[in-house]
Amino acid sequence: MTDDNQIQINDDQPAKIIAKAPEDGEFPELKILTYKEMYNLVGKFLQKAILIKGAKLQIVKGLGNRISTPKTPYIVLELVDENKLSTSETHYTDKYKIL
């Protein structure tokens, strides 16, 4: 049986998928990004991904109070919430110190 893309499909045998896992040394070392680096990466991606005819998409990194918005088209990137993953807290009761 042949489909529209001219790929031979054999209904008698199951398909074989071959995948090779990379070796441990093939991956680069992971890098921790700062917020500034993340904003820059996302901004560059959005400018390339969203094409607007006759205009350049502006990426604004947050808007402060009493700051006017730029000319359209633009996208505002703003950090909404920042929580610590874990904190060390100490609570005291009558008999115990809880860390």
N, C-alpha and C positions, 0 to 999 in steps of 0.2 A: 504494500500500500504506500502511496506517495502523497504527501500533503502539498499545499500551495508553494512552499519554499523548496521543493524538490529534495527533501530529506528522506532517505530510505528508512522505513519503519518496519521492523520485523515483528509481527504479532505473536510469533511462536516462542520467542525468547525474551526474557526481561531485559530492560535497559541496564547498561553498566555505567556507573559513574566512578571515575578515578580521580582521587584528590591526594595531593602530597602535602603533608604538614611541614611547615618551615622548621628548620633547626633552631635551637635556642639562641645561637649567635647571630642569626639573620635579622633580628629585630633591633632597631636603634633604641637607645636608652630613652625612657619616657621623660618628657620635660614638663615641669610645672609652670603653667602660664599665669601671669598677673592679669588683673582686670583690664589694664590698658592693652595688653597683647590680645586678649580675647575680643575686646571691642574692635581693635584694628582688623583682626581676622574676619569677624562677622561682617564688619562694614565693607571690607574689600569684596567678600563673597556676594553681599547684597548688590553692590554696584555692578558686578559682572553678571549676576543672575537676573536682575530686573533692568531691562533695557527700555529706555523711554526715548522715542524719536524726537529729536530736536532739543533735548534738554539733558543735563547731567544730574543724576540722582545724588543729592547731598545726604551724608550721614552725619547726624548730630549726636554727640555723646552727652546726653542729658541736657535739660534746660533748667537754668536757675530761675528764681523769682525775678520778675521785672525785666526779663530778657525777651526781646522780640524774636519771633520765629523767622527762619530764613525764607527765601523765595521758594515756592513750590517747584518741583517735587522734592520732598525730603522725608527721611525716616528718623525718628528719635529712638536712640538706644539708651535705656535708662535702667539702672539696677533698682529693682523693686524692693527686694528684701535680702538681708544678709544675716544669716544665723550661723553661729558656731556649731560645728558638728558635735563637740562634747566640751564640757567645762568641768573643772574640779570645784566642787562645792563642799562646804562644811556646814553641817547642821548639829546643833546641840540639843540634847534632851536632859532630863533630870539626872540620868545615870550614864548616858552614852554620848560619845562623839561620833557622828556619822559622816564619813567621807564619801 
